[in-house]
Amino acid sequence: MSRLTHVVSGPYAPPAAARELSAVSADGARIHVEVHGPEGAPAVVLAHGWTCSTAFWAAQIRALSADHRVIAYDQRGHGRSAAPVDEDGYSTRALADDLEAVLAATLAPGERAVVAGHSMGGMTIMAAGGREGFREHVAAVLLCSTGSSDLVAESTVVPLRAGRLRTRITRSVLGSRAPLGPVTPVARKILKYATMGPGSAPEKVEACARIVHACPRRVRYGWSHVLDLLQLDAEVAELRVPAAVIAGTADRLTPVVHARRLAAALPQCLGLTELTGAGHMTPVEAPEAVTARIRELVGTYVQVEDVQVKEGA
């Protein structure tokens, strides 16, 4: 019955940051940012998904921070970032603004990083891909368990045949205002069914459940409408950096068809990795595979000798 916002021990417990700061977005929103690892090391930026927080990336932060500077931030309304004050704050434009603000606050002029985004974090990358601040600072991207459009129509969370009825029920489920309440055995089963593969270990389910249940109800509801109306196909065509894609074959929220479409549409796609049996929460369900892909991207596209540390950030 715990209401803890994350697990406190084991590989999925978030490590303490070396440094914390606030990035100020275009509308004045303050975005909570954590920096892990040695200054001067090659940079990785992590953008989490809907209803999650920086704690979602605990396994990647632990694995990468020994020899990378890992920058993780809370999407607005999640974790320690303030919720939007009005409906205008819930938009893909705002997500792109926030990512640009994080890049500007943590990277030196011209310094480039690998940016990994899970679910809504991947949509954030797509929304920002054509922007000047993004292009200045991003060497390559990893898109995990995400899609660019038709999310509700193609979700298989509701076990019905595709069609208007399934779409209508899915919309009501994902857009529910009901509180999630504490993490109970029943809540774990529901979350596992909806977001994770059937073989997910109990400690992984527990880690995800605590994070998701900590998301404020009004924030979860506000972003659900953005995801329902998502249309970023044109923005995908403007994402002109090397891009790798990872998806779970058992993903019900963003089925693998989304990843296959992304791989076909991205201007510089480096390939699609399909993780057999994994669900939507790939960085938690398959942490080694996600971390290895990030390391590969950094090794290929980030020149360590060119890294400059931004003083006073």
N, C-alpha and C positions, 0 to 999 in steps of 0.2 A: 504493500500500500504506500510505498515511498513516493514522495514528490520531488526527490532529488532531480536536478536537471541533467545529470550525467552520471555514469558510473565513476567510482573513485579509486578503483584499483584495476590492474591488469592492462593489457595492450590497448584497450579502448577508452581508458581514462585519459583525459586531455592533460598533457604536460604543461608545466608553468612556462609562460613566455619569458624570453630574455628581455623583452621591451613591449610596452603597450602605448598606443597613441590613438587619437581621433583624427580621422580624415573628414574634411568638411566638403559636402557635396554641393552641387550647383544651387540647390534650393535652401542651403543652410543646414541640411540634416547632418548630424554628426554620426559617423560610422566607426564602430569599434574595430580596431586593428591590433593584431598580435604579431610580433616578429620573433621567430625562433632561429637558433643557430648562429654561426659566426658571421660577424660583419665582414664584408669583402668576398664572401662566398657567392657562387652563382645563385640567382634568385628564382624562387618558385612562388607563385601566387595562387591561393586556393579559394574558390568561390563555392559555397555550399548551396544546397537546394531548399525548396519549400519546406517549412516547418522545422528546419535543422539549425545548426549553429557551428561555430568553429570546432566544437567538440566532435563533430562528425568526422573530422579529418585527423583524429588523434593518432591512428596507426601510421598515416603518411607523415605526419609531423615527427613522430618518434623515429621513423626509419630514415627520413631525409635530413633532419636538422643537424646531424653530426658533421655533414660536409656541404650543406646547402643553407642559404638564408631563406627560411620558409615564412611567407607572409600569408596569414589567414585573417579573414574579416567576417563579421556578422552582417548578413544582408539586413537592410532596414526593417525594423520591427522584430528581428530575431536576435536571440542572445542578448548582448549588451548594447545593441544599436537601437535608438529610439524608434518607435512606431511612427508612420506617417501621420500628420495632423489632419489631412483631408484626402479625398479620393484621388487628387492629382498625384499624390505621393506613391500611389499604387500603379505603376506602369513600367513597361520595359525601358522607356526613356529614363526613368529614375534609376533603374538598375544599372543602365549604362553610365549614367552620371556618377553613380557611386563607385563603380569600378575605375573609371577615369580618375576620380579623386584619390582612391587608394593607391593607384599607380604613381600619381604625382607626388603623394605624400611619402612614399617609401623608396622610390627609385630616383637615382640621379638623372639629370638631363641626358637623354640618349642611352641610358642603361636599359637593357632588355632582359626579359624574364620569360619563363614558361608559365602560362596560366592554365590551370586545370579547373573545370567547372562541372559540378554534378547537378543534373536535373535543371532546376531553375538557375543554377550557377552557369550551366552550359548555355541557357537562353540569354543570360546576362552577357556572355562572351559574344554570342551572335548579334545581340542588339548593339554592342559597342564596336563591332569589328570594323566598321567603316570610318570611325572617328580618328582624328589626328592624334589625340593623346594615347589611344590604344595602339596605333601603328608605330608611334615613337618607342613604346616600351615593350611590345610583345614580340618575342622571337618565334614562338610556336604555341599551340594550344592543344589541350586534351579535353574532349567532350565526352562525359560519362553519363550514360543512361538519360538521354535527353532527346528532345524533338523540337521542331520549329513550327508546327501547326497541327490542327485536328487532334489535339490531345484527348479531349473528352470522347469524341466519336470513336477513337481507336483504342481507348483504354479497355482492358478486359477484366477490370476489377469486379464488375458485375457479371456473373456467369450466365449471360444470355447471348443469343445470336446478335450480330451487328445489326443496327437499325435504330429507328427513332425511339423506341421504347427503352432500349439499353442506354442510349445517349441521354435521355431524359432522367433516368434513374441514376446514372453515373454522375450527372451534373448535380443532382440533389444530394448525393452522398459526399462528393468531394467538396461541395460548397455548403455543407451543413454548418449551422451556427452552434450546434450542440457541443458542450464541453467534453473533452476527452477524459477528464478525471484522472485519478491516480493510476499507476501502472499495476494492473492486477493480472492474474493468469489469463482471464478472458481477453483483456486488452492486448496482451502479448500475442495470443493466438490470432486476433483480428489483424494486428499490425503485421505479423509474419505472413499471413495469407495475402494481404493487400500489397505489401512492399518488398517481400523477400522470397528467395527460393525455398522450396520445401525442405532442403537439406541444411538450412542455416542453423548453426550451433546456437544453443540457448544463450551463451554470453554475448553473441552478436545481436540476437533479438533483443536482449535486455538493454544493450547499449543504445540501439536505435529507438526503442520504446521510450526510454527516459528522455532522450533528446526531443523526439517528436511531441511527447505529452507536455513538455515544458513550453512549447510555442503558445503565445497568447491566442485565445480564441478569436478575437477580432482581427488579429494579424493573419491567422490561418484563413479566415473568411475573406479578408480583403484581397489577398494574393490569389485565392482560388478563382476569382473572377478574371484576373489578368491571364491566368493559365487557360481558362475556358475560352477566352477570345484571342488567344495567341496566334499571331500571324507574322512569322519572321522569315518566310521563304526568300523574300527579296534580300534581306540582310545576310543570309547565308552566302549568297552570291558575292557579297562584298567582303567576306571574311578571307582576305587574301594573304594569309600566313599559313605555313605548314600546320596541318591539323590532323590529329589522330582521333579515332572514335572507339569507344568501348561500350559494350552493352551486354546485358544478361539475356539469355534465351528464355528465361522464365519471368521476365519483367511484365507485370500486369499494368503498371501505371504508364510507362512509355514502352510499349512492345517493340521488339527488335526491328520491326518494319521501319520505325522512325530512324534508327541508326543507319539502316541500309540506304534510306533516302538521303540522309545527310552525307554519307560516304560518296554517293553518286553526284551530289550537288556541290560539294565543297570545291573551290577552285584548286586547292593544293592538298588534297586528301592524302594522308600517309597510310591509309588502310583502316579497316574495321576489325577489331578483336571481339569475337563473340564468345562470351564466357558461359559454357554449358551448365545449365541448372541454376545460374545466378539470377536473382530478381533485380529489383530496382536499386537497391542500396549497395552497388558494386564496390565503392571504396571500403565499406565495412565487410561485405561478404567475401570479397576477393582482394584483400589489401595488398598482397604481394604482387599481383598482376598489375594493379593500378600504380603502385609505387614504381615498379620496374619500368612501366611505360613513361612515367614522368622522368625518371633518371635517364632513359634513353633519349628523350627529347632534349633535356638539358645538355647531355653530352654531345649531341649533334648540332644544336642550334644556338647555344649560349657560349660565347667566347669568354672564358674566365679572365684572361689577361686584360680584357677591356672593361671589366666590372669596376665601377667607381662607387664608393659609398657616399650616400647623401648625408652630409653632416647636419645635425640638428633636427633630423626628421623625428 
